[in-house]
Amino acid sequence: MPRYLVERTFPEGLPLLPTAEGAEAALGIVARNAERGVTWIHSYVTPDKRKTFCIYDAPSPEAIRDAGAANGVPVDAIHEGRVLDPYFHR
């Protein structure tokens, strides 16, 4: 399955908080993603919480866009990529 980097912008800051409500919201996101064959691996959030860079496994960019719409989150850009780490030569 392809892996993607998804860029998102939240002008007012990421609304997902580290609370019980935030955990419940994250589980809802995971469930709606799964309905579309999309798996959220992890995300990086800027210190001001206005930009995220999320790693996903998904069948296509369209599936990611559909999941984003279902979850009410923006999708600025989607880039397909491969893992590259400092140990790739071994």
Steps between C-alpha positions, in 0.01 A plus 500: 500500500639846416615733777423872490602822673194722542538871572218678684453860614283591799478884507358497854723215618446125512179434694603149612597535868669247733180445700236226524298690241806522275559126534139432407528731199821322388326162520221638281757618246664157499162329448396729211843455341472121525169509312701635206804272538709785643736449796633796701856405603602817688521877468744781566354826629671840491543677837220748418271204410405664168669249269515121504696250294328162519620159386232274353471166326219515245392350169508841329516877552126510425434270798695742723305799367172313558604411856602860564160623384321240716707611800461872433875561473685686226731337248748747354731261320562127468842359411568132439831388642723217612681452828858622500706480817870514583522120486360449149840378374504191726 
